[in-house]
Amino acid sequence: MGAGADADGGRGVIGVWWEAARPRTLPAAVAPVCVGTAIAARQLAIIWPAAMACLGFALLVQIGTNFANDYYDFKKGADTADRVGPRRAVASGLIKPQTMRVAMFAVFAVAFGVGLTLLSYGGWPLLVVGMASIVCGVAYTGGPYPLAYHGLGDLFVLVFFGFVAVGATAYVQCGMLTEASLIAGAGVGALATNILVVNNYRDVETDARAGKRTLVVKWGRGYARAQFAVAHLAAIYCPLHLLTIHAINPRPAVGLSLVAAILMFLQLMRLKQATTPAKCIALLGATGSWLAVYGLMLSAAIFVR
């Protein structure tokens, strides 16, 4: 398969590919699907096969995007020997560039196939949404105008792992887009962008040298901390707004907002103190874990009547 398992100290091919899939980022795919399904369930319209297909599609797009990022960042010189953080499979020689490229398109092809099964639930508009998700997954770091290299990566994450993932998951099951889907998508998508914020916060020096103009590179670490805080504020506001439109249960809504407020201050302090790669990596894991917990708690608060 082109992966250097021996160079990985015997970890094995599966371990190399799992690392390349970047499991710490996968909550960004799982959380919005859980929330969208909870919204459908509250409308008594849950369709489990459609929900599972949405989950599969979201995970495959996330993994495909990660493979594309690994491949294109290597080709563009963003992943170099002086880069800090989790190693990249292609840059470290564990997977050959051409092998990663083939794997990237293979994963996106499977995602397209899974997406086709959803047309029977939501019709042809889903084909447009699905194709846009896949194209932007490649264009995140590839193509003539890579989004991540022009400060648009955060917007991509907010739109496709927030509004689109939550809204489409609810739509294929209950047949409509609702205010609850938009608000919940904003909360989940905002926290998903924080994974990217921490990642770019850590890589700001190497990204700048490689010409990768992330928002942190453009406007500095102070801006990144402000963006991180605003995303947390969106997550705090989300359940409270859902409460005003009777789309969530009162006690868990207030409880989730309180937990989100506490986590905001704790994680902001950690981000400000993240002066070493090790601290950034630890915060990256914590940020992904919080997104997963938030998604599950929000789903439960919406689902339980």
Secondary structure, DSSP 8 states (H G I E B T S, - for coil): --B-TGGGTT--HHHHHHHHT-GGGTHHHHHHHHHHHHHHHHTT---HHHHHHHHHHHHHHHHHHHHHHHHHHHHHT-S-TT--SS--TTTTTSB-HHHHHHHHHHHHHHHHHHHHTTHHHH-THHHHHHHHHHHHHHHTT-SSS-GGGGT-HHHHHHIIIIIIHHHHHHHHHHSS--HHHHHHHHHHHHHHHHHHHHHHHHTHHHHHHHT---HHHHHHHHHHHHHHHHHHHHHHHHHHHHHHTT-S-HHHHHHHHHHHHHHHHHHHHHHHT--SHHHHHHHHHHHHHHHHHHHHHHHHHHH--
